Amino acid sequence: MPVSRYKNKSPLEIDVNSELKSVMARPADTLLYVLRDLLGLTGAKPGCENGDCGACTVLVDGWPVKSCLMLAVEAIGHKITTIEGLKDTPIQKAFIENWAFQCGYCTSGFIMNCYALSQIHPDAKDEVLQEWLQSNLCRCTGYEEIKKAVKLVLSRNNAKNPKANHPPSLGININDNWRDVKMNYTIQPGDTFYLIAQKYNLPLNELIRANPQINDPEHISPGEIINIPLSRCLLPNQYRLPDPYPERRVAGQNPYYAQLLFDDYAGKVSETTAIMQYIHHHMEMASIPSWQEVSDLEEGISIVEMLHLEMLGKIIIHLGASPCYYDGAQQPWTPQYIAYHNFDPCAQLRADIQSELEAIQQYQAHIQMIQDPFIQALLARIIKDEEFHIKLFSEKLAKFCGSFP
Amino acid sequence: MIPFDFEYYKPSSMMEAVDTFRLLNTQGKAPLYFNGGTEIISMARRSHIFTEAVIDIKGIPECNTLNVQNEKLVIGASITLTQLAESEIFPLLGRAARKVADHTVRTKLTIGGNICGKITFREAVLPFLLSDSTVILAGPKGIRHVPIHQVFNKTLKLEQGEFLVQLVTDIDYSQFPFMSIKKTKQETSAYPLISIDSLKKDGQIRFAFSGVCPFPFRSSTIEQILNDKNIPLELRINKALSILPASTNDNLEASAEYREFILKNTLSAIIKVFERS
C-alpha cells in the first residue's frame, strides 16, 4: 500500500454528518478551521484553540474529540458529526428543559460531549459523568444545570430500554481470551501426567506448569482434578488438510517428468523457495510481539511445505533422477527467489499468498503435462494444501492488515 | 490556525515510515513523527516547533495493537489514553491514563505521544517503569527490543529516524496491588504538582514519580529506603527526599517546599496503605 501524502493545498474528502464533503485545504489546517471556514459549519466554536475549553468538540466515529487538536487531513476515512448533525436529540431537549446554558457559546461542545456519553455509557455513574464533563468549560453556569440535563437523559434512556444503545467501537479488538483457556480433567485409573500430555498433544512441562497444586506429578490419584491448558495444546495438522496423501509411487521411470518436477522441487516457484521464504518471514515476524500468531502460521506452513518437498523428492527418485536443488533447466536454486519484504509483515503476507497462487498454477500445468495417474493424484493433493494455505494467509491479512488479497 | 505549511505523510508499514523519514530528512524538511498530534498541533499553533513534514504513524498496524500474547500485554504506540482507560486490561495503566489531560483530549492523545512528547510530565510512562516493560522501536537499523530502563532516562532516547512502535509488559503486573495518585493545585484536569504511581510486588513497594523533578523517574535506591521497615516511616521519607535525582520543581504552580510537603504526605499515605495490606 503506498504512503498517503498531501502537499500544499489538496482536495480532501471528509464524511461530515453523513455527507461526503470535498474541500481544498492545507495539510496544516485543523478540522475546526475546515468545518467553520471552508464548510460553513459554525456550530463548533473556536475558544482557546489549545485543547482546553471544549467549545469545538465534535464526534469522530462517535467519540468526542476537540476539533482544534485534529488536522482535517486526519479526518479522512472517519465519520465526523458536528452539532449541525444532531436533530432533536434527547440531550438537546434536556438542555432546554433544564436551562443548561446562558450565553450559549460553549453549548454545542457540551452537547456533543454529553450526547456521546449518553450513547457510549448510557448507564454512566456519577464519577464517569464527572470525568467526561471535565473536558468542557462554561464561564456562565455553575455546571449543575448541565449535569441535571445529562442525568435526565441517562435516566430516561435506561428506563426506556437499558440495552438500546450500542456504543461506538473504540476501533480496537481487545482480546478477551487473554487468560489461558483451561479445562478441568478428572484423573482416571492408569493415568499419568505423561499419558495425559500425550492425549492432549501438550508438552509435558506445560501440563506441569498449569498444575502448581500438584506437588508430585509422578504420584497422582484417580479422582483428582487437574487443569488442561487448552491454549497450549499443539495441533500438528492445523496447517494442512486432514485428507491422506496418495502413495508415493510412479507408473514408470521418466526423466522428462522428473525434469518438470524439479521446477516444483527447487525452481523459482517451488517448495524450496516457499520453505525458505516462510521461515524468513516467520523469524522476522517473531521479533514483533503483536505478529506472533502470524509468525507461528508462517512456521507451521513452512513445515507442511517441507513435507511436500520430501514427497516430491521421493517421486523424483522413483522417476530415476537425483533430487538436487536445481530447476528443470539445471539452474541452481538461489535465495534471490525469496520475496523478503523486510520489516513489512503485511507485504510479506501478500507475497506469501502470491507464491501459493503461482505454485497452484504451476502444479495445475504439470498435472496436464505428466500423464502418470500416481503423480497427478499427489500433485492434486498438494494443491489442496496450497489452497488451504491461501485461506489461512488471507485470514491473517484481513485481521492484521485490514485488507484482502 | 497553524501559521506555517507542512506536508503530511501516512505510511502503512514501519519500513515505509522509516524510509519516508530518511527521505524527508535528506531533503532538509526536519520531519516529525506524528501520532495523536495534540502536542504538535498546539505547539505549532504557537510557533514553538517548526517542521516541513509530519509522518502520521497511526496507519501502521503494529502501532494499533492492544492485546495479550504469550502472557505479555502488547500496546501499540497509537493506542489512545481513552482506549487504555476503557479497556481495563491493565488497571494501573488505565488509572494512570485517566490522570492525563481531560477525557476528550485523551480520545486523541496516544500512549506513544505522551511518552515521547516534549511536555515534561509524561505520566503514562510511570506504569511501564514500574512493570519493567520492554519497548519496541523501529528505525533505520531495524527493529529494536529494549528494556525500558535502558532507553528511558528522563526522556525516551530514540536514535535519529527512530520511533516507538509498541510497549510490552508481563501480564502478571496487571494483578498486583497498586495506587495511582495525582495532586494538582486546584482543577482536576491540570498538570500535576506531583503524580505517583506505585505497585507492590513480592512484598516490595515500587514507586515512579512525575512532577516532582523536571522529568519522570523511578529510583531503585529510593525504593530500597522507602521499603526499609527497620527505619521509622518519617525518617525513610526524609531520607528518600534527600536523594531525589534532581532539584524539586519550583515554579508558579507550587514552590519546591510546598511540593515536598505534598510529596511527604502522599508517600506516607501510600506506604501506610500498602504496609497494612
Interface residues (C-beta under 8 A of the other chain):
Chain A: M1 V3 S4 R5 Y6 K7 N8 R26 P27 A28 D29 T30 Y33 E49 N50 G51 G54 T57 V60 W63 P64 V65 K66 C68 L69 M70 L71 V73 E74 N113 E131 W132 Q134 S135 N136 L170 G171 I172 N173 I174 N175 W178 S287 I288 P289 S290 W291 Q292 E293 N342 F343 D344 P345 C346 A347 F400 C401 G402
Chain B: M1 I2 F4 D5 F6 E7 Y8 Y9 K10 P11 S12 S13 M14 M15 E16 V18 T20 G37 T38 I41 S42 A44 R45 V54 D56 K58 G59 P61 E62 N64 T65 L66 N67 V68 Q69 N70 K72 L73 V74 G76 I79 T82 Q83 E86 S87 I89 R98 A101 D102 H103 T104 V105 T107 K108 I136 A138 G142 I143 H145 V165 Q166 V168 I171 T188 S189
